[in-house]
Amino acid sequence: MPDAPAPYDHFRTMATADADPGIYRVVGTSETAVTLLRVADDDGTRRATGDLCRVPLTTLRRDFEPAANPGDGGLGSFVRAITAAVKSAFER
C-alpha cells in the first residue's frame, strides 16, 4: 500500500475492518488519517451510499487493501449494467 494515499484511491475492507463491507474512495487526507466514502458494496456493485468514515492511516494499512475503481468500466461493469437494464424492463 502506498505510504500516502491520495484522493480518488480506492480501498476494499478486509475481515478485520470495523467499517461496513465494501469499496471506499479516498475523499480527504491529512498527515495521520484519511476520509473515505463508500462507493460500492462488498461484491463491487457501485452504490451511492453517502457513507463517510475517517480512519487513521494505521487502520487503513491494517484493515483495508487497495482496490480497483468499481466504475472503471470493464466486462463486469458492462454485464451488471445490461442485467440491471433487462431486469428494469421486465419490472414495468
PyMOL Python script that loads the backbone (N, CA, C, O; Angstrom):
from pymol import cmd

cmd.read_pdbstr("""\
ATOM      1  N   MET A   1       0.855  -1.170   0.000  1.00  0.00           N
ATOM      2  CA  MET A   1       0.000   0.000   0.000  1.00  0.00           C
ATOM      3  C   MET A   1       0.898   1.229   0.000  1.00  0.00           C
ATOM      4  O   MET A   1       1.917   1.258   0.690  1.00  0.00           O
ATOM      5  N   PRO A   2       0.524   2.234  -0.766  1.00  0.00           N
ATOM      6  CA  PRO A   2       1.335   3.448  -0.759  1.00  0.00           C
ATOM      7  C   PRO A   2       1.375   4.076   0.625  1.00  0.00           C
ATOM      8  O   PRO A   2       0.424   3.956   1.397  1.00  0.00           O
ATOM      9  N   ASP A   3       2.488   4.750   0.936  1.00  0.00           N
ATOM     10  CA  ASP A   3       2.614   5.409   2.238  1.00  0.00           C
ATOM     11  C   ASP A   3       1.632   6.560   2.388  1.00  0.00           C
ATOM     12  O   ASP A   3       1.140   6.817   3.487  1.00  0.00           O
ATOM     13  N   ALA A   4       1.345   7.252   1.295  1.00  0.00           N
ATOM     14  CA  ALA A   4       0.465   8.411   1.364  1.00  0.00           C
ATOM     15  C   ALA A   4      -0.702   8.238   0.390  1.00  0.00           C
ATOM     16  O   ALA A   4      -0.574   8.566  -0.789  1.00  0.00           O
ATOM     17  N   PRO A   5      -1.838   7.726   0.870  1.00  0.00           N
ATOM     18  CA  PRO A   5      -2.988   7.596  -0.013  1.00  0.00           C
ATOM     19  C   PRO A   5      -3.401   8.971  -0.533  1.00  0.00           C
ATOM     20  O   PRO A   5      -3.276   9.979   0.162  1.00  0.00           O
ATOM     21  N   ALA A   6      -3.889   8.988  -1.751  1.00  0.00           N
ATOM     22  CA  ALA A   6      -4.280  10.242  -2.384  1.00  0.00           C
ATOM     23  C   ALA A   6      -5.776  10.221  -2.691  1.00  0.00           C
ATOM     24  O   ALA A   6      -6.365   9.150  -2.840  1.00  0.00           O
ATOM     25  N   PRO A   7      -6.388  11.393  -2.784  1.00  0.00           N
ATOM     26  CA  PRO A   7      -7.787  11.427  -3.194  1.00  0.00           C
ATOM     27  C   PRO A   7      -7.985  10.629  -4.481  1.00  0.00           C
ATOM     28  O   PRO A   7      -7.171  10.675  -5.404  1.00  0.00           O
ATOM     29  N   TYR A   8      -9.081   9.908  -4.505  1.00  0.00           N
ATOM     30  CA  TYR A   8      -9.526   9.035  -5.593  1.00  0.00           C
ATOM     31  C   TYR A   8      -8.889   7.652  -5.550  1.00  0.00           C
ATOM     32  O   TYR A   8      -9.253   6.809  -6.370  1.00  0.00           O
ATOM     33  N   ASP A   9      -7.954   7.370  -4.636  1.00  0.00           N
ATOM     34  CA  ASP A   9      -7.508   5.995  -4.441  1.00  0.00           C
ATOM     35  C   ASP A   9      -8.682   5.196  -3.892  1.00  0.00           C
ATOM     36  O   ASP A   9      -9.536   5.741  -3.193  1.00  0.00           O
ATOM     37  N   HIS A  10      -8.724   3.909  -4.209  1.00  0.00           N
ATOM     38  CA  HIS A  10      -9.813   3.045  -3.757  1.00  0.00           C
ATOM     39  C   HIS A  10      -9.264   1.929  -2.879  1.00  0.00           C
ATOM     40  O   HIS A  10      -8.174   1.408  -3.114  1.00  0.00           O
ATOM     41  N   PHE A  11     -10.053   1.572  -1.851  1.00  0.00           N
ATOM     42  CA  PHE A  11      -9.673   0.516  -0.912  1.00  0.00           C
ATOM     43  C   PHE A  11     -10.880  -0.351  -0.595  1.00  0.00           C
ATOM     44  O   PHE A  11     -12.011   0.132  -0.541  1.00  0.00           O
ATOM     45  N   ARG A  12     -10.627  -1.638  -0.387  1.00  0.00           N
ATOM     46  CA  ARG A  12     -11.661  -2.596  -0.004  1.00  0.00           C
ATOM     47  C   ARG A  12     -11.443  -2.998   1.447  1.00  0.00           C
ATOM     48  O   ARG A  12     -10.310  -3.193   1.890  1.00  0.00           O
ATOM     49  N   THR A  13     -12.546  -3.119   2.180  1.00  0.00           N
ATOM     50  CA  THR A  13     -12.432  -3.563   3.570  1.00  0.00           C
ATOM     51  C   THR A  13     -11.965  -5.016   3.618  1.00  0.00           C
ATOM     52  O   THR A  13     -12.288  -5.823   2.746  1.00  0.00           O
ATOM     53  N   MET A  14     -11.203  -5.322   4.653  1.00  0.00           N
ATOM     54  CA  MET A  14     -10.819  -6.703   4.928  1.00  0.00           C
ATOM     55  C   MET A  14     -11.664  -7.176   6.107  1.00  0.00           C
ATOM     56  O   MET A  14     -12.390  -6.380   6.702  1.00  0.00           O
ATOM     57  N   ALA A  15     -11.581  -8.436   6.444  1.00  0.00           N
ATOM     58  CA  ALA A  15     -12.412  -9.017   7.506  1.00  0.00           C
ATOM     59  C   ALA A  15     -12.195  -8.330   8.855  1.00  0.00           C
ATOM     60  O   ALA A  15     -13.092  -8.331   9.698  1.00  0.00           O
ATOM     61  N   THR A  16     -11.027  -7.750   9.064  1.00  0.00           N
ATOM     62  CA  THR A  16     -10.711  -7.115  10.346  1.00  0.00           C
ATOM     63  C   THR A  16     -11.292  -5.707  10.487  1.00  0.00           C
ATOM     64  O   THR A  16     -11.257  -5.131  11.574  1.00  0.00           O
ATOM     65  N   ALA A  17     -11.823  -5.151   9.401  1.00  0.00           N
ATOM     66  CA  ALA A  17     -12.275  -3.758   9.405  1.00  0.00           C
ATOM     67  C   ALA A  17     -13.503  -3.555  10.275  1.00  0.00           C
ATOM     68  O   ALA A  17     -14.393  -4.404  10.339  1.00  0.00           O
ATOM     69  N   ASP A  18     -13.528  -2.412  10.941  1.00  0.00           N
ATOM     70  CA  ASP A  18     -14.681  -2.014  11.745  1.00  0.00           C
ATOM     71  C   ASP A  18     -15.519  -1.005  10.948  1.00  0.00           C
ATOM     72  O   ASP A  18     -16.008  -0.015  11.494  1.00  0.00           O
ATOM     73  N   ALA A  19     -15.670  -1.274   9.664  1.00  0.00           N
ATOM     74  CA  ALA A  19     -16.457  -0.428   8.763  1.00  0.00           C
ATOM     75  C   ALA A  19     -17.364  -1.346   7.959  1.00  0.00           C
ATOM     76  O   ALA A  19     -17.099  -2.542   7.838  1.00  0.00           O
ATOM     77  N   ASP A  20     -18.438  -0.779   7.408  1.00  0.00           N
ATOM     78  CA  ASP A  20     -19.317  -1.591   6.570  1.00  0.00           C
ATOM     79  C   ASP A  20     -18.512  -2.172   5.421  1.00  0.00           C
ATOM     80  O   ASP A  20     -17.682  -1.475   4.837  1.00  0.00           O
ATOM     81  N   PRO A  21     -18.742  -3.447   5.082  1.00  0.00           N
ATOM     82  CA  PRO A  21     -18.003  -4.066   3.982  1.00  0.00           C
ATOM     83  C   PRO A  21     -18.242  -3.314   2.676  1.00  0.00           C
ATOM     84  O   PRO A  21     -19.346  -2.837   2.409  1.00  0.00           O
ATOM     85  N   GLY A  22     -17.197  -3.217   1.876  1.00  0.00           N
ATOM     86  CA  GLY A  22     -17.354  -2.569   0.586  1.00  0.00           C
ATOM     87  C   GLY A  22     -16.077  -1.956   0.077  1.00  0.00           C
ATOM     88  O   GLY A  22     -14.987  -2.190   0.601  1.00  0.00           O
ATOM     89  N   ILE A  23     -16.245  -1.161  -0.965  1.00  0.00           N
ATOM     90  CA  ILE A  23     -15.131  -0.441  -1.570  1.00  0.00           C
ATOM     91  C   ILE A  23     -15.311   1.034  -1.250  1.00  0.00           C
ATOM     92  O   ILE A  23     -16.400   1.592  -1.387  1.00  0.00           O
ATOM     93  N   TYR A  24     -14.226   1.645  -0.825  1.00  0.00           N
ATOM     94  CA  TYR A  24     -14.227   3.045  -0.404  1.00  0.00           C
ATOM     95  C   TYR A  24     -13.266   3.848  -1.272  1.00  0.00           C
ATOM     96  O   TYR A  24     -12.238   3.333  -1.712  1.00  0.00           O
ATOM     97  N   ARG A  25     -13.605   5.109  -1.515  1.00  0.00           N
ATOM     98  CA  ARG A  25     -12.728   6.032  -2.236  1.00  0.00           C
ATOM     99  C   ARG A  25     -12.216   7.070  -1.248  1.00  0.00           C
ATOM    100  O   ARG A  25     -12.970   7.563  -0.409  1.00  0.00           O
ATOM    101  N   VAL A  26     -10.928   7.400  -1.348  1.00  0.00           N
ATOM    102  CA  VAL A  26     -10.347   8.443  -0.521  1.00  0.00           C
ATOM    103  C   VAL A  26     -10.881   9.788  -1.007  1.00  0.00           C
ATOM    104  O   VAL A  26     -10.744  10.135  -2.181  1.00  0.00           O
ATOM    105  N   VAL A  27     -11.495  10.545  -0.086  1.00  0.00           N
ATOM    106  CA  VAL A  27     -12.023  11.870  -0.426  1.00  0.00           C
ATOM    107  C   VAL A  27     -11.354  12.975   0.382  1.00  0.00           C
ATOM    108  O   VAL A  27     -11.624  14.156   0.162  1.00  0.00           O
ATOM    109  N   GLY A  28     -10.495  12.604   1.302  1.00  0.00           N
ATOM    110  CA  GLY A  28      -9.773  13.593   2.094  1.00  0.00           C
ATOM    111  C   GLY A  28      -8.582  12.957   2.769  1.00  0.00           C
ATOM    112  O   GLY A  28      -8.602  11.770   3.096  1.00  0.00           O
ATOM    113  N   THR A  29      -7.550  13.740   2.977  1.00  0.00           N
ATOM    114  CA  THR A  29      -6.339  13.221   3.626  1.00  0.00           C
ATOM    115  C   THR A  29      -5.783  14.252   4.595  1.00  0.00           C
ATOM    116  O   THR A  29      -5.986  15.457   4.443  1.00  0.00           O
ATOM    117  N   SER A  30      -5.085  13.747   5.582  1.00  0.00           N
ATOM    118  CA  SER A  30      -4.282  14.576   6.471  1.00  0.00           C
ATOM    119  C   SER A  30      -2.991  13.813   6.714  1.00  0.00           C
ATOM    120  O   SER A  30      -2.763  12.763   6.113  1.00  0.00           O
ATOM    121  N   GLU A  31      -2.152  14.332   7.587  1.00  0.00           N
ATOM    122  CA  GLU A  31      -0.889  13.638   7.861  1.00  0.00           C
ATOM    123  C   GLU A  31      -1.093  12.321   8.594  1.00  0.00           C
ATOM    124  O   GLU A  31      -0.237  11.438   8.534  1.00  0.00           O
ATOM    125  N   THR A  32      -2.231  12.181   9.292  1.00  0.00           N
ATOM    126  CA  THR A  32      -2.418  10.999  10.136  1.00  0.00           C
ATOM    127  C   THR A  32      -3.662  10.169   9.813  1.00  0.00           C
ATOM    128  O   THR A  32      -3.844   9.090  10.376  1.00  0.00           O
ATOM    129  N   ALA A  33      -4.526  10.663   8.909  1.00  0.00           N
ATOM    130  CA  ALA A  33      -5.790   9.955   8.663  1.00  0.00           C
ATOM    131  C   ALA A  33      -6.285  10.213   7.241  1.00  0.00           C
ATOM    132  O   ALA A  33      -5.793  11.098   6.540  1.00  0.00           O
ATOM    133  N   VAL A  34      -7.269   9.417   6.842  1.00  0.00           N
ATOM    134  CA  VAL A  34      -7.950   9.627   5.565  1.00  0.00           C
ATOM    135  C   VAL A  34      -9.453   9.639   5.809  1.00  0.00           C
ATOM    136  O   VAL A  34      -9.945   9.023   6.755  1.00  0.00           O
ATOM    137  N   THR A  35     -10.169  10.342   4.954  1.00  0.00           N
ATOM    138  CA  THR A  35     -11.626  10.292   4.952  1.00  0.00           C
ATOM    139  C   THR A  35     -12.027   9.466   3.751  1.00  0.00           C
ATOM    140  O   THR A  35     -11.575   9.705   2.631  1.00  0.00           O
ATOM    141  N   LEU A  36     -12.892   8.480   4.003  1.00  0.00           N
ATOM    142  CA  LEU A  36     -13.302   7.535   2.966  1.00  0.00           C
ATOM    143  C   LEU A  36     -14.801   7.642   2.702  1.00  0.00           C
ATOM    144  O   LEU A  36     -15.588   7.851   3.625  1.00  0.00           O
ATOM    145  N   LEU A  37     -15.186   7.497   1.445  1.00  0.00           N
ATOM    146  CA  LEU A  37     -16.583   7.445   1.020  1.00  0.00           C
ATOM    147  C   LEU A  37     -16.843   6.062   0.470  1.00  0.00           C
ATOM    148  O   LEU A  37     -16.137   5.611  -0.433  1.00  0.00           O
ATOM    149  N   ARG A  38     -17.861   5.368   1.008  1.00  0.00           N
ATOM    150  CA  ARG A  38     -18.184   4.025   0.486  1.00  0.00           C
ATOM    151  C   ARG A  38     -18.871   4.183  -0.853  1.00  0.00           C
ATOM    152  O   ARG A  38     -19.926   4.812  -0.940  1.00  0.00           O
ATOM    153  N   VAL A  39     -18.278   3.612  -1.912  1.00  0.00           N
ATOM    154  CA  VAL A  39     -18.790   3.778  -3.267  1.00  0.00           C
ATOM    155  C   VAL A  39     -19.329   2.487  -3.869  1.00  0.00           C
ATOM    156  O   VAL A  39     -19.926   2.508  -4.945  1.00  0.00           O
ATOM    157  N   ALA A  40     -19.123   1.368  -3.187  1.00  0.00           N
ATOM    158  CA  ALA A  40     -19.620   0.091  -3.701  1.00  0.00           C
ATOM    159  C   ALA A  40     -19.817  -0.873  -2.544  1.00  0.00           C
ATOM    160  O   ALA A  40     -19.171  -0.763  -1.502  1.00  0.00           O
ATOM    161  N   ASP A  41     -20.731  -1.831  -2.752  1.00  0.00           N
ATOM    162  CA  ASP A  41     -20.917  -2.842  -1.716  1.00  0.00           C
ATOM    163  C   ASP A  41     -19.808  -3.879  -1.834  1.00  0.00           C
ATOM    164  O   ASP A  41     -18.900  -3.740  -2.654  1.00  0.00           O
ATOM    165  N   ASP A  42     -19.889  -4.904  -1.020  1.00  0.00           N
ATOM    166  CA  ASP A  42     -18.792  -5.867  -0.929  1.00  0.00           C
ATOM    167  C   ASP A  42     -18.585  -6.662  -2.217  1.00  0.00           C
ATOM    168  O   ASP A  42     -17.485  -7.158  -2.460  1.00  0.00           O
ATOM    169  N   ASP A  43     -19.621  -6.792  -3.042  1.00  0.00           N
ATOM    170  CA  ASP A  43     -19.436  -7.528  -4.301  1.00  0.00           C
ATOM    171  C   ASP A  43     -19.013  -6.618  -5.451  1.00  0.00           C
ATOM    172  O   ASP A  43     -18.915  -7.061  -6.596  1.00  0.00           O
ATOM    173  N   GLY A  44     -18.760  -5.335  -5.141  1.00  0.00           N
ATOM    174  CA  GLY A  44     -18.257  -4.420  -6.151  1.00  0.00           C
ATOM    175  C   GLY A  44     -19.321  -3.662  -6.919  1.00  0.00           C
ATOM    176  O   GLY A  44     -19.005  -2.927  -7.854  1.00  0.00           O
ATOM    177  N   THR A  45     -20.587  -3.834  -6.534  1.00  0.00           N
ATOM    178  CA  THR A  45     -21.662  -3.105  -7.206  1.00  0.00           C
ATOM    179  C   THR A  45     -21.667  -1.667  -6.709  1.00  0.00           C
ATOM    180  O   THR A  45     -21.779  -1.412  -5.510  1.00  0.00           O
ATOM    181  N   ARG A  46     -21.545  -0.736  -7.641  1.00  0.00           N
ATOM    182  CA  ARG A  46     -21.486   0.675  -7.275  1.00  0.00           C
ATOM    183  C   ARG A  46     -22.769   1.092  -6.574  1.00  0.00           C
ATOM    184  O   ARG A  46     -23.870   0.743  -7.001  1.00  0.00           O
ATOM    185  N   ARG A  47     -22.608   1.845  -5.489  1.00  0.00           N
ATOM    186  CA  ARG A  47     -23.720   2.353  -4.687  1.00  0.00           C
ATOM    187  C   ARG A  47     -23.464   3.815  -4.340  1.00  0.00           C
ATOM    188  O   ARG A  47     -22.325   4.216  -4.102  1.00  0.00           O
ATOM    189  N   ALA A  48     -24.527   4.599  -4.316  1.00  0.00           N
ATOM    190  CA  ALA A  48     -24.447   5.989  -3.872  1.00  0.00           C
ATOM    191  C   ALA A  48     -24.886   6.019  -2.415  1.00  0.00           C
ATOM    192  O   ALA A  48     -26.033   6.347  -2.114  1.00  0.00           O
ATOM    193  N   THR A  49     -23.976   5.677  -1.512  1.00  0.00           N
ATOM    194  CA  THR A  49     -24.335   5.485  -0.103  1.00  0.00           C
ATOM    195  C   THR A  49     -24.274   6.769   0.708  1.00  0.00           C
ATOM    196  O   THR A  49     -25.067   6.956   1.631  1.00  0.00           O
ATOM    197  N   GLY A  50     -23.354   7.644   0.380  1.00  0.00           N
ATOM    198  CA  GLY A  50     -23.135   8.825   1.206  1.00  0.00           C
ATOM    199  C   GLY A  50     -22.432   8.497   2.518  1.00  0.00           C
ATOM    200  O   GLY A  50     -22.249   9.377   3.359  1.00  0.00           O
ATOM    201  N   ASP A  51     -22.032   7.220   2.701  1.00  0.00           N
ATOM    202  CA  ASP A  51     -21.373   6.790   3.940  1.00  0.00           C
ATOM    203  C   ASP A  51     -19.927   7.277   3.975  1.00  0.00           C
ATOM    204  O   ASP A  51     -19.109   6.905   3.135  1.00  0.00           O
ATOM    205  N   LEU A  52     -19.636   8.106   4.952  1.00  0.00           N
ATOM    206  CA  LEU A  52     -18.277   8.604   5.151  1.00  0.00           C
ATOM    207  C   LEU A  52     -17.694   8.038   6.443  1.00  0.00           C
ATOM    208  O   LEU A  52     -18.406   7.851   7.429  1.00  0.00           O
ATOM    209  N   CYS A  53     -16.399   7.771   6.423  1.00  0.00           N
ATOM    210  CA  CYS A  53     -15.718   7.414   7.665  1.00  0.00           C
ATOM    211  C   CYS A  53     -14.311   7.980   7.615  1.00  0.00           C
ATOM    212  O   CYS A  53     -13.698   8.087   6.553  1.00  0.00           O
ATOM    213  N   ARG A  54     -13.825   8.331   8.768  1.00  0.00           N
ATOM    214  CA  ARG A  54     -12.454   8.844   8.886  1.00  0.00           C
ATOM    215  C   ARG A  54     -11.661   7.806   9.656  1.00  0.00           C
ATOM    216  O   ARG A  54     -12.045   7.406  10.755  1.00  0.00           O
ATOM    217  N   VAL A  55     -10.561   7.375   9.077  1.00  0.00           N
ATOM    218  CA  VAL A  55      -9.754   6.343   9.720  1.00  0.00           C
ATOM    219  C   VAL A  55      -8.287   6.767   9.765  1.00  0.00           C
ATOM    220  O   VAL A  55      -7.782   7.383   8.826  1.00  0.00           O
ATOM    221  N   PRO A  56      -7.612   6.434  10.859  1.00  0.00           N
ATOM    222  CA  PRO A  56      -6.171   6.686  10.936  1.00  0.00           C
ATOM    223  C   PRO A  56      -5.437   5.883   9.861  1.00  0.00           C
ATOM    224  O   PRO A  56      -5.913   4.831   9.433  1.00  0.00           O
ATOM    225  N   LEU A  57      -4.297   6.374   9.436  1.00  0.00           N
ATOM    226  CA  LEU A  57      -3.514   5.658   8.425  1.00  0.00           C
ATOM    227  C   LEU A  57      -3.127   4.260   8.894  1.00  0.00           C
ATOM    228  O   LEU A  57      -3.059   3.333   8.087  1.00  0.00           O
ATOM    229  N   THR A  58      -2.873   4.101  10.193  1.00  0.00           N
ATOM    230  CA  THR A  58      -2.530   2.772  10.703  1.00  0.00           C
ATOM    231  C   THR A  58      -3.692   1.799  10.512  1.00  0.00           C
ATOM    232  O   THR A  58      -3.478   0.628  10.198  1.00  0.00           O
ATOM    233  N   THR A  59      -4.917   2.279  10.699  1.00  0.00           N
ATOM    234  CA  THR A  59      -6.097   1.438  10.492  1.00  0.00           C
ATOM    235  C   THR A  59      -6.286   1.138   9.015  1.00  0.00           C
ATOM    236  O   THR A  59      -6.632   0.014   8.650  1.00  0.00           O
ATOM    237  N   LEU A  60      -6.065   2.119   8.169  1.00  0.00           N
ATOM    238  CA  LEU A  60      -6.171   1.905   6.724  1.00  0.00           C
ATOM    239  C   LEU A  60      -5.216   0.804   6.286  1.00  0.00           C
ATOM    240  O   LEU A  60      -5.597  -0.082   5.521  1.00  0.00           O
ATOM    241  N   ARG A  61      -3.990   0.854   6.761  1.00  0.00           N
ATOM    242  CA  ARG A  61      -2.986  -0.154   6.377  1.00  0.00           C
ATOM    243  C   ARG A  61      -3.334  -1.537   6.913  1.00  0.00           C
ATOM    244  O   ARG A  61      -3.042  -2.545   6.271  1.00  0.00           O
ATOM    245  N   ARG A  62      -3.961  -1.588   8.094  1.00  0.00           N
ATOM    246  CA  ARG A  62      -4.270  -2.870   8.733  1.00  0.00           C
ATOM    247  C   ARG A  62      -5.571  -3.487   8.215  1.00  0.00           C
ATOM    248  O   ARG A  62      -5.643  -4.704   8.041  1.00  0.00           O
ATOM    249  N   ASP A  63      -6.601  -2.668   7.965  1.00  0.00           N
ATOM    250  CA  ASP A  63      -7.950  -3.187   7.733  1.00  0.00           C
ATOM    251  C   ASP A  63      -8.493  -2.994   6.322  1.00  0.00           C
ATOM    252  O   ASP A  63      -9.615  -3.409   6.029  1.00  0.00           O
ATOM    253  N   PHE A  64      -7.709  -2.370   5.447  1.00  0.00           N
ATOM    254  CA  PHE A  64      -8.139  -2.130   4.077  1.00  0.00           C
ATOM    255  C   PHE A  64      -7.048  -2.564   3.115  1.00  0.00           C
ATOM    256  O   PHE A  64      -5.866  -2.556   3.459  1.00  0.00           O
ATOM    257  N   GLU A  65      -7.451  -2.944   1.903  1.00  0.00           N
ATOM    258  CA  GLU A  65      -6.487  -3.287   0.867  1.00  0.00           C
ATOM    259  C   GLU A  65      -6.807  -2.471  -0.385  1.00  0.00           C
ATOM    260  O   GLU A  65      -7.970  -2.142  -0.623  1.00  0.00           O
ATOM    261  N   PRO A  66      -5.800  -2.141  -1.182  1.00  0.00           N
ATOM    262  CA  PRO A  66      -6.063  -1.386  -2.401  1.00  0.00           C
ATOM    263  C   PRO A  66      -7.072  -2.113  -3.285  1.00  0.00           C
ATOM    264  O   PRO A  66      -7.092  -3.343  -3.335  1.00  0.00           O
ATOM    265  N   ALA A  67      -7.904  -1.348  -3.977  1.00  0.00           N
ATOM    266  CA  ALA A  67      -8.930  -1.930  -4.844  1.00  0.00           C
ATOM    267  C   ALA A  67      -9.044  -1.107  -6.117  1.00  0.00           C
ATOM    268  O   ALA A  67      -8.641   0.055  -6.164  1.00  0.00           O
ATOM    269  N   ALA A  68      -9.597  -1.727  -7.135  1.00  0.00           N
ATOM    270  CA  ALA A  68      -9.857  -1.015  -8.389  1.00  0.00           C
ATOM    271  C   ALA A  68     -11.104  -0.149  -8.236  1.00  0.00           C
ATOM    272  O   ALA A  68     -11.968  -0.432  -7.407  1.00  0.00           O
ATOM    273  N   ASN A  69     -11.188   0.879  -9.023  1.00  0.00           N
ATOM    274  CA  ASN A  69     -12.381   1.715  -9.073  1.00  0.00           C
ATOM    275  C   ASN A  69     -13.531   0.864  -9.589  1.00  0.00           C
ATOM    276  O   ASN A  69     -13.445   0.330 -10.696  1.00  0.00           O
ATOM    277  N   PRO A  70     -14.606   0.721  -8.819  1.00  0.00           N
ATOM    278  CA  PRO A  70     -15.692  -0.155  -9.267  1.00  0.00           C
ATOM    279  C   PRO A  70     -16.440   0.378 -10.481  1.00  0.00           C
ATOM    280  O   PRO A  70     -17.232  -0.355 -11.074  1.00  0.00           O
ATOM    281  N   GLY A  71     -16.218   1.614 -10.866  1.00  0.00           N
ATOM    282  CA  GLY A  71     -16.905   2.174 -12.017  1.00  0.00           C
ATOM    283  C   GLY A  71     -15.991   2.402 -13.198  1.00  0.00           C
ATOM    284  O   GLY A  71     -16.284   3.239 -14.052  1.00  0.00           O
ATOM    285  N   ASP A  72     -14.889   1.675 -13.266  1.00  0.00           N
ATOM    286  CA  ASP A  72     -13.914   1.942 -14.316  1.00  0.00           C
ATOM    287  C   ASP A  72     -14.229   1.227 -15.616  1.00  0.00           C
ATOM    288  O   ASP A  72     -13.367   1.128 -16.489  1.00  0.00           O
ATOM    289  N   GLY A  73     -15.430   0.735 -15.758  1.00  0.00           N
ATOM    290  CA  GLY A  73     -15.783   0.019 -16.988  1.00  0.00           C
ATOM    291  C   GLY A  73     -15.427  -1.443 -16.848  1.00  0.00           C
ATOM    292  O   GLY A  73     -15.595  -2.025 -15.776  1.00  0.00           O
ATOM    293  N   GLY A  74     -14.950  -2.029 -17.892  1.00  0.00           N
ATOM    294  CA  GLY A  74     -14.590  -3.431 -17.868  1.00  0.00           C
ATOM    295  C   GLY A  74     -15.798  -4.319 -18.082  1.00  0.00           C
ATOM    296  O   GLY A  74     -16.937  -3.856 -18.019  1.00  0.00           O
ATOM    297  N   LEU A  75     -15.556  -5.571 -18.330  1.00  0.00           N
ATOM    298  CA  LEU A  75     -16.611  -6.526 -18.641  1.00  0.00           C
ATOM    299  C   LEU A  75     -17.606  -6.692 -17.501  1.00  0.00           C
ATOM    300  O   LEU A  75     -18.811  -6.773 -17.741  1.00  0.00           O
ATOM    301  N   GLY A  76     -17.116  -6.743 -16.250  1.00  0.00           N
ATOM    302  CA  GLY A  76     -18.028  -6.918 -15.115  1.00  0.00           C
ATOM    303  C   GLY A  76     -19.019  -5.780 -15.003  1.00  0.00           C
ATOM    304  O   GLY A  76     -20.205  -6.012 -14.767  1.00  0.00           O
ATOM    305  N   SER A  77     -18.553  -4.556 -15.169  1.00  0.00           N
ATOM    306  CA  SER A  77     -19.451  -3.406 -15.105  1.00  0.00           C
ATOM    307  C   SER A  77     -20.454  -3.437 -16.245  1.00  0.00           C
ATOM    308  O   SER A  77     -21.624  -3.107 -16.056  1.00  0.00           O
ATOM    309  N   PHE A  78     -20.000  -3.834 -17.425  1.00  0.00           N
ATOM    310  CA  PHE A  78     -20.884  -3.921 -18.587  1.00  0.00           C
ATOM    311  C   PHE A  78     -21.985  -4.960 -18.355  1.00  0.00           C
ATOM    312  O   PHE A  78     -23.157  -4.692 -18.617  1.00  0.00           O
ATOM    313  N   VAL A  79     -21.612  -6.133 -17.870  1.00  0.00           N
ATOM    314  CA  VAL A  79     -22.597  -7.195 -17.625  1.00  0.00           C
ATOM    315  C   VAL A  79     -23.597  -6.762 -16.559  1.00  0.00           C
ATOM    316  O   VAL A  79     -24.795  -6.999 -16.708  1.00  0.00           O
ATOM    317  N   ARG A  80     -23.120  -6.126 -15.475  1.00  0.00           N
ATOM    318  CA  ARG A  80     -24.041  -5.659 -14.436  1.00  0.00           C
ATOM    319  C   ARG A  80     -25.004  -4.613 -14.984  1.00  0.00           C
ATOM    320  O   ARG A  80     -26.183  -4.619 -14.632  1.00  0.00           O
ATOM    321  N   ALA A  81     -24.520  -3.716 -15.838  1.00  0.00           N
ATOM    322  CA  ALA A  81     -25.377  -2.680 -16.408  1.00  0.00           C
ATOM    323  C   ALA A  81     -26.444  -3.292 -17.313  1.00  0.00           C
ATOM    324  O   ALA A  81     -27.607  -2.895 -17.243  1.00  0.00           O
ATOM    325  N   ILE A  82     -26.075  -4.234 -18.148  1.00  0.00           N
ATOM    326  CA  ILE A  82     -27.039  -4.889 -19.039  1.00  0.00           C
ATOM    327  C   ILE A  82     -28.054  -5.681 -18.225  1.00  0.00           C
ATOM    328  O   ILE A  82     -29.248  -5.635 -18.521  1.00  0.00           O
ATOM    329  N   THR A  83     -27.603  -6.402 -17.211  1.00  0.00           N
ATOM    330  CA  THR A  83     -28.502  -7.166 -16.350  1.00  0.00           C
ATOM    331  C   THR A  83     -29.499  -6.259 -15.669  1.00  0.00           C
ATOM    332  O   THR A  83     -30.687  -6.575 -15.616  1.00  0.00           O
ATOM    333  N   ALA A  84     -29.044  -5.150 -15.152  1.00  0.00           N
ATOM    334  CA  ALA A  84     -29.951  -4.187 -14.477  1.00  0.00           C
ATOM    335  C   ALA A  84     -30.956  -3.615 -15.464  1.00  0.00           C
ATOM    336  O   ALA A  84     -32.125  -3.439 -15.120  1.00  0.00           O
ATOM    337  N   ALA A  85     -30.523  -3.322 -16.678  1.00  0.00           N
ATOM    338  CA  ALA A  85     -31.441  -2.762 -17.682  1.00  0.00           C
ATOM    339  C   ALA A  85     -32.514  -3.772 -18.081  1.00  0.00           C
ATOM    340  O   ALA A  85     -33.682  -3.409 -18.218  1.00  0.00           O
ATOM    341  N   VAL A  86     -32.135  -5.019 -18.267  1.00  0.00           N
ATOM    342  CA  VAL A  86     -33.111  -6.060 -18.626  1.00  0.00           C
ATOM    343  C   VAL A  86     -34.082  -6.275 -17.470  1.00  0.00           C
ATOM    344  O   VAL A  86     -35.290  -6.368 -17.684  1.00  0.00           O
ATOM    345  N   LYS A  87     -33.566  -6.355 -16.260  1.00  0.00           N
ATOM    346  CA  LYS A  87     -34.415  -6.537 -15.087  1.00  0.00           C
ATOM    347  C   LYS A  87     -35.406  -5.380 -14.967  1.00  0.00           C
ATOM    348  O   LYS A  87     -36.589  -5.598 -14.708  1.00  0.00           O
ATOM    349  N   SER A  88     -34.929  -4.170 -15.154  1.00  0.00           N
ATOM    350  CA  SER A  88     -35.787  -2.990 -15.063  1.00  0.00           C
ATOM    351  C   SER A  88     -36.889  -3.017 -16.123  1.00  0.00           C
ATOM    352  O   SER A  88     -38.022  -2.623 -15.848  1.00  0.00           O
ATOM    353  N   ALA A  89     -36.563  -3.479 -17.332  1.00  0.00           N
ATOM    354  CA  ALA A  89     -37.558  -3.536 -18.409  1.00  0.00           C
ATOM    355  C   ALA A  89     -38.680  -4.511 -18.079  1.00  0.00           C
ATOM    356  O   ALA A  89     -39.831  -4.269 -18.441  1.00  0.00           O
ATOM    357  N   PHE A  90     -38.365  -5.600 -17.401  1.00  0.00           N
ATOM    358  CA  PHE A  90     -39.386  -6.588 -17.063  1.00  0.00           C
ATOM    359  C   PHE A  90     -40.172  -6.239 -15.815  1.00  0.00           C
ATOM    360  O   PHE A  90     -41.231  -6.819 -15.573  1.00  0.00           O
ATOM    361  N   GLU A  91     -39.677  -5.300 -15.015  1.00  0.00           N
ATOM    362  CA  GLU A  91     -40.392  -4.900 -13.796  1.00  0.00           C
ATOM    363  C   GLU A  91     -41.460  -3.854 -14.062  1.00  0.00           C
ATOM    364  O   GLU A  91     -42.235  -3.523 -13.164  1.00  0.00           O
ATOM    365  N   ARG A  92     -41.515  -3.342 -15.248  1.00  0.00           N
ATOM    366  CA  ARG A  92     -42.507  -2.307 -15.579  1.00  0.00           C
ATOM    367  C   ARG A  92     -43.886  -2.852 -15.720  1.00  0.00           C
ATOM    368  O   ARG A  92     -44.822  -2.101 -15.996  1.00  0.00           O
TER     369      ARG A  92
END
""", "prot")
cmd.dss("prot")
cmd.show_as("cartoon", "prot")
cmd.util.cbc("prot")
cmd.orient("prot")
